[in-house]
Amino acid sequence: PTPAQQRRVIDFAKLVTHSDDAGFAQDLAGFLDLHKFARYMAVTTWIATLDSILGPGQNYYLHLDAKTQKFEFLPWDLDHSFGQFPMMGSQEQREKLSIHRPWQQGDNRFLDRVFRVDAFKQRYLAALRELSKTALRPERFISQVDELAPILRPSLQLESAEKLARFDQVAAGQPPTASPGPGFGGPGFPGFQSPKPIKGFVTARASSVAGQLAGTEEGETLERMGLGGRRGGAPGRPGGRGGPGGQDFGPGTFVAEPFRNQLDADKDQKVSRQEFNEGFGRWFLAWDTDKNASLSDEELREGLNKDFAPPGGFRGPGGPGPETPPRQP
């Protein structure tokens, strides 16, 4: 970025973090394209894509238009759209996600301030009303699923009979009974609930959005990330807060327990400074396979995979990654 672009970013950040409410409302339109952002937020909220600015605060690009000098939000990585992100809320909460406070509470100063600016809020609600009658109609989504299913089905057939059976159920709008396998957010993960397929979700979501726009429904707000939400949350996590085991969701959720298990030599559920130093010393000696007193990127990667990969390897929604093969027994 040029110095002028850098300054523009800094000035926008200062507006969000330091201006008073009156100054923020007055100057916001000078930095943010309110029309485009209203439509971006309308779609993001309607399809309840919570692995986004609404949740962890990711999966978008912030673009500075060279002509207008205003910022625009560009979405990407939408695989958890249509209420398919199980780390936030229950199925019912995602279907009834509030259109007035759709982000997880307490963690998004930017959205909290923007949604209190009338010039934005009016555009946003107008976009929701318009799109609910056009691009976001349930019958349109259902028709698209029916159109795409036969095109995608042969590829699933090559994968496995189990995946094909699951695909056929989801394409028909039925809750899947075939397991997608172990891994992040899947069966065996604390608080797991198989999300409702697109056909059922969009029907329920359209009804909720319409009710909220009409003022006859209130909508559901979400607390911090964690499986299950207020209803049916995982054990040890009352109120839907936190991640597995009652901890806040994040990288530490996944690495803390393996680190403690391997470093806690006396098994007192704590890691002393001596245990910490000795444990890392053991790892260094074991991972330094060419014995040159240093770890290459490859040696570090192989060591982490060997000592920290869960049974079956690291898995996301798409299965094991290319550099994380399943650990051998």
FENRA-V331605 format. One record per residue. N is the residue number from 1. RES is the residue in three letters. PSI is psi in degrees with one decimal (999 if undefined). OMEGA is omega in radians with two decimals (999 if undefined). Layout:
# FENRA-V331605
((N | RES | PSI | OMEGA) (N | RES | PSI | OMEGA))
This chain:
# FENRA-V331605
((1 | PRO | 150.1 | 3.10) (2 | THR | 163.6 | 3.08) (3 | PRO | -37.2 | 3.13) (4 | ALA | -39.7 | 3.12) (5 | GLN | -41.1 | 3.10) (6 | GLN | -42.9 | 3.13) (7 | ARG | -37.3 | 3.13) (8 | ARG | -42.6 | 3.11) (9 | VAL | -45.0 | -3.13) (10 | ILE | -42.5 | -3.14) (11 | ASP | -37.4 | 3.10) (12 | PHE | -43.2 | 3.12) (13 | ALA | -39.4 | 3.11) (14 | LYS | -38.0 | 3.10) (15 | LEU | -44.3 | -3.10) (16 | VAL | -39.2 | -2.97) (17 | THR | -26.1 | -2.97) (18 | HIS | -19.2 | -3.07) (19 | SER | 154.7 | 3.03) (20 | ASP | 172.7 | -3.03) (21 | ASP | -41.8 | -3.12) (22 | ALA | -43.4 | 3.12) (23 | GLY | -37.8 | 3.11) (24 | PHE | -47.9 | -3.13) (25 | ALA | -37.4 | -3.10) (26 | GLN | -38.9 | -3.00) (27 | ASP | -10.7 | -3.03) (28 | LEU | -45.9 | -3.08) (29 | ALA | -20.1 | 3.08) (30 | GLY | -18.5 | -3.13) (31 | PHE | -34.5 | -2.99) (32 | LEU | 131.7 | 3.05) (33 | ASP | 97.7 | -3.00) (34 | LEU | -36.5 | -3.14) (35 | HIS | -49.8 | -3.12) (36 | LYS | -38.1 | -3.14) (37 | PHE | -34.6 | 3.10) (38 | ALA | -41.8 | -3.14) (39 | ARG | -38.6 | 3.07) (40 | TYR | -46.4 | -3.12) (41 | MET | -33.3 | 3.12) (42 | ALA | -46.2 | 3.14) (43 | VAL | -45.5 | -3.13) (44 | THR | -42.5 | -3.12) (45 | THR | -43.8 | -3.09) (46 | TRP | -45.9 | -3.11) (47 | ILE | 2.3 | 3.06) (48 | ALA | 49.9 | 3.06) (49 | THR | 94.3 | -2.94) (50 | LEU | -12.8 | 3.02) (51 | ASP | 67.2 | -2.87) (52 | SER | -159.2 | 3.05) (53 | ILE | -22.0 | -3.14) (54 | LEU | -22.7 | -3.08) (55 | GLY | -101.1 | -3.11) (56 | PRO | -10.7 | -3.13) (57 | GLY | 47.7 | -3.06) (58 | GLN | -175.8 | 3.08) (59 | ASN | 43.8 | 2.97) (60 | TYR | 158.2 | 3.00) (61 | TYR | 142.1 | 3.05) (62 | LEU | 111.1 | -3.04) (63 | HIS | 132.3 | 3.08) (64 | LEU | 111.3 | -3.12) (65 | ASP | 127.5 | -3.05) (66 | ALA | -29.6 | -3.09) (67 | LYS | -48.8 | -3.05) (68 | THR | -19.1 | -3.06) (69 | GLN | 29.6 | 3.07) (70 | LYS | 151.8 | -3.12) (71 | PHE | 144.5 | 3.07) (72 | GLU | 147.3 | 3.11) (73 | PHE | 127.1 | 3.14) (74 | LEU | 117.7 | -3.09) (75 | PRO | 155.6 | 2.97) (76 | TRP | 171.4 | 3.11) (77 | ASP | 66.2 | -3.04) (78 | LEU | 29.2 | -3.07) (79 | ASP | -15.2 | 3.12) (80 | HIS | 24.4 | 3.08) (81 | SER | 173.6 | 3.12) (82 | PHE | 42.6 | 3.07) (83 | GLY | 28.1 | -3.05) (84 | GLN | 13.5 | -3.12) (85 | PHE | 98.8 | -3.00) (86 | PRO | -5.8 | -3.12) (87 | MET | -3.1 | 3.12) (88 | MET | 115.7 | 3.01) (89 | GLY | 173.0 | 3.05) (90 | SER | 172.1 | 3.09) (91 | GLN | -44.8 | -3.12) (92 | GLU | -40.0 | 3.12) (93 | GLN | -39.3 | 3.14) (94 | ARG | -37.4 | 3.11) (95 | GLU | -33.4 | -3.08) (96 | LYS | 24.6 | -3.10) (97 | LEU | 131.5 | -3.11) (98 | SER | 134.8 | 3.06) (99 | ILE | -12.5 | -3.12) (100 | HIS | -28.1 | 3.06) (101 | ARG | 72.4 | -3.04) (102 | PRO | -10.3 | -3.10) (103 | TRP | 159.0 | 3.12) (104 | GLN | 139.5 | -2.92) (105 | GLN | 142.1 | 2.98) (106 | GLY | -0.5 | -2.99) (107 | ASP | 6.9 | -3.02) (108 | ASN | 85.1 | -3.12) (109 | ARG | -36.7 | -3.11) (110 | PHE | -55.0 | -3.12) (111 | LEU | -36.8 | 3.13) (112 | ASP | -38.5 | -3.13) (113 | ARG | -42.7 | -3.10) (114 | VAL | -41.5 | -3.09) (115 | PHE | -8.9 | 3.06) (116 | ARG | 3.6 | 3.10) (117 | VAL | 117.3 | -3.05) (118 | ASP | -39.0 | -3.10) (119 | ALA | -34.5 | 3.07) (120 | PHE | -47.9 | -3.01) (121 | LYS | -38.2 | 3.13) (122 | GLN | -41.9 | 3.10) (123 | ARG | -40.0 | -3.12) (124 | TYR | -48.8 | 3.14) (125 | LEU | -35.9 | 3.08) (126 | ALA | -39.7 | 3.11) (127 | ALA | -39.8 | 3.10) (128 | LEU | -42.9 | -3.14) (129 | ARG | -44.1 | -3.13) (130 | GLU | -51.1 | -3.06) (131 | LEU | -28.2 | 3.09) (132 | SER | -22.0 | 3.13) (133 | LYS | -7.9 | -3.06) (134 | THR | -95.1 | -3.01) (135 | ALA | -25.5 | -3.02) (136 | LEU | 25.3 | 3.08) (137 | ARG | 134.2 | -3.13) (138 | PRO | -41.9 | -3.11) (139 | GLU | -28.6 | 3.10) (140 | ARG | -44.4 | 3.11) (141 | PHE | -43.6 | -3.11) (142 | ILE | -41.0 | 3.10) (143 | SER | -39.1 | 3.13) (144 | GLN | -39.4 | 3.08) (145 | VAL | -44.9 | 3.14) (146 | ASP | -31.9 | 3.14) (147 | GLU | -37.8 | -3.07) (148 | LEU | -29.1 | -3.05) (149 | ALA | -49.2 | -3.13) (150 | PRO | -23.3 | 3.09) (151 | ILE | -39.2 | -3.10) (152 | LEU | -25.5 | -3.00) (153 | ARG | -43.6 | -3.14) (154 | PRO | -34.9 | 3.11) (155 | SER | -40.3 | 3.09) (156 | LEU | -33.4 | 3.14) (157 | GLN | -30.8 | 3.11) (158 | LEU | -21.4 | -3.10) (159 | GLU | -63.2 | -3.14) (160 | SER | 159.0 | 3.11) (161 | ALA | -35.4 | -3.13) (162 | GLU | -45.2 | 3.13) (163 | LYS | -36.3 | 3.12) (164 | LEU | -42.4 | 3.13) (165 | ALA | -41.6 | 3.11) (166 | ARG | -42.9 | -3.14) (167 | PHE | -44.9 | -3.12) (168 | ASP | -39.0 | 3.12) (169 | GLN | -46.8 | -3.11) (170 | VAL | -43.1 | -3.14) (171 | ALA | -30.7 | 3.11) (172 | ALA | -4.2 | 3.14) (173 | GLY | 15.7 | -3.12) (174 | GLN | 142.7 | 3.06) (175 | PRO | 131.3 | -3.09) (176 | PRO | 137.3 | 3.04) (177 | THR | -25.2 | 3.10) (178 | ALA | 135.3 | -3.08) (179 | SER | 137.7 | 3.04) (180 | PRO | -3.2 | -3.13) (181 | GLY | 169.7 | -3.12) (182 | PRO | 163.5 | 3.04) (183 | GLY | -173.7 | -3.08) (184 | PHE | 120.7 | 3.05) (185 | GLY | 6.1 | -3.08) (186 | GLY | -173.4 | 3.12) (187 | PRO | 138.1 | -3.08) (188 | GLY | -17.7 | 3.06) (189 | PHE | 136.4 | -3.05) (190 | PRO | 130.1 | 3.06) (191 | GLY | 14.1 | -3.05) (192 | PHE | 133.9 | 2.99) (193 | GLN | 123.0 | 3.13) (194 | SER | 119.5 | -3.10) (195 | PRO | 152.1 | 3.11) (196 | LYS | 138.5 | 3.10) (197 | PRO | 165.6 | -3.03) (198 | ILE | -45.0 | -3.06) (199 | LYS | -45.9 | 3.14) (200 | GLY | -36.5 | -3.11) (201 | PHE | -48.8 | -3.04) (202 | VAL | -31.1 | 3.10) (203 | THR | -46.8 | 3.13) (204 | ALA | -38.4 | -3.10) (205 | ARG | -42.0 | 3.13) (206 | ALA | -40.8 | 3.13) (207 | SER | -42.5 | -3.13) (208 | SER | -45.3 | -3.14) (209 | VAL | -42.7 | 3.12) (210 | ALA | -43.5 | 3.13) (211 | GLY | -38.8 | 3.13) (212 | GLN | -39.6 | 3.10) (213 | LEU | -33.7 | 3.14) (214 | ALA | -12.0 | -3.13) (215 | GLY | 13.5 | -3.13) (216 | THR | -11.2 | 3.08) (217 | GLU | 152.1 | -3.08) (218 | GLU | -34.8 | -3.06) (219 | GLY | 160.8 | -3.09) (220 | GLU | 132.3 | 3.01) (221 | THR | 155.4 | -3.06) (222 | LEU | 140.3 | 3.02) (223 | GLU | -158.1 | -3.06) (224 | ARG | 165.6 | -3.01) (225 | MET | 143.6 | 3.13) (226 | GLY | 148.7 | -3.08) (227 | LEU | 139.5 | 2.91) (228 | GLY | -33.9 | 3.13) (229 | GLY | -166.2 | -3.09) (230 | ARG | -29.8 | -3.13) (231 | ARG | 123.0 | 3.08) (232 | GLY | 30.5 | -3.14) (233 | GLY | 165.1 | 3.14) (234 | ALA | 151.5 | 3.14) (235 | PRO | 141.3 | 3.08) (236 | GLY | 2.9 | -3.09) (237 | ARG | 65.4 | -3.13) (238 | PRO | 144.2 | 3.07) (239 | GLY | 3.1 | 3.08) (240 | GLY | 14.0 | -3.10) (241 | ARG | 146.8 | 3.02) (242 | GLY | -177.3 | -3.11) (243 | GLY | -156.5 | -3.10) (244 | PRO | 137.2 | 3.09) (245 | GLY | 13.4 | 3.10) (246 | GLY | 5.1 | -3.14) (247 | GLN | 158.7 | 3.00) (248 | ASP | 144.9 | -3.13) (249 | PHE | 141.4 | 3.11) (250 | GLY | -180.0 | -3.13) (251 | PRO | -36.1 | -3.13) (252 | GLY | -28.9 | 3.12) (253 | THR | -35.1 | -3.03) (254 | PHE | -25.6 | -3.07) (255 | VAL | -19.6 | -3.03) (256 | ALA | -48.4 | -3.08) (257 | GLU | -46.1 | 3.07) (258 | PRO | -39.6 | 3.10) (259 | PHE | -49.6 | -3.10) (260 | ARG | -43.2 | -3.11) (261 | ASN | -36.9 | -3.09) (262 | GLN | -27.5 | -3.10) (263 | LEU | -24.4 | -3.06) (264 | ASP | 81.9 | -3.04) (265 | ALA | -37.7 | -3.11) (266 | ASP | 3.4 | 3.03) (267 | LYS | 42.3 | 3.08) (268 | ASP | 15.4 | 3.12) (269 | GLN | 19.3 | 3.07) (270 | LYS | 155.5 | 3.11) (271 | VAL | 113.1 | 3.11) (272 | SER | 167.8 | 3.09) (273 | ARG | -39.8 | 3.14) (274 | GLN | -44.4 | 3.10) (275 | GLU | -39.0 | 3.13) (276 | PHE | -50.7 | -3.11) (277 | ASN | -43.3 | -3.12) (278 | GLU | -37.4 | 3.13) (279 | GLY | -45.4 | 3.11) (280 | PHE | -31.0 | 3.07) (281 | GLY | -41.9 | 3.11) (282 | ARG | -43.4 | 3.12) (283 | TRP | -43.7 | -3.11) (284 | PHE | -46.4 | -3.12) (285 | LEU | -38.4 | -3.12) (286 | ALA | -36.9 | -3.07) (287 | TRP | -21.3 | 3.13) (288 | ASP | 73.6 | -2.99) (289 | THR | -27.9 | 3.12) (290 | ASP | 2.6 | 3.04) (291 | LYS | 46.2 | 3.10) (292 | ASN | 17.1 | 3.08) (293 | ALA | 27.1 | 3.03) (294 | SER | 159.0 | -3.14) (295 | LEU | 123.9 | 3.02) (296 | SER | 168.0 | 3.09) (297 | ASP | -41.1 | -3.12) (298 | GLU | -42.6 | 3.13) (299 | GLU | -40.1 | 3.12) (300 | LEU | -44.8 | 3.14) (301 | ARG | -46.1 | -3.14) (302 | GLU | -39.0 | 3.13) (303 | GLY | -43.3 | 3.11) (304 | LEU | -42.8 | 3.12) (305 | ASN | -40.8 | -3.09) (306 | LYS | -43.0 | -3.00) (307 | ASP | -15.1 | -3.04) (308 | PHE | -12.5 | 3.12) (309 | ALA | 132.8 | 3.08) (310 | PRO | 164.2 | 3.08) (311 | PRO | 129.0 | -3.11) (312 | GLY | -4.1 | 3.09) (313 | GLY | 166.2 | 3.06) (314 | PHE | 134.0 | -3.14) (315 | ARG | 134.1 | 2.94) (316 | GLY | -164.0 | 3.12) (317 | PRO | -25.8 | -3.12) (318 | GLY | 3.9 | 3.14) (319 | GLY | -170.0 | -3.09) (320 | PRO | 141.6 | 3.10) (321 | GLY | 166.1 | -3.06) (322 | PRO | -23.0 | -3.10) (323 | GLU | 13.3 | 3.14) (324 | THR | 71.8 | -3.13) (325 | PRO | 152.6 | 3.13) (326 | PRO | 140.7 | 3.13) (327 | ARG | 134.4 | 3.13) (328 | GLN | 146.2 | -3.13) (329 | PRO | 999 | 999))
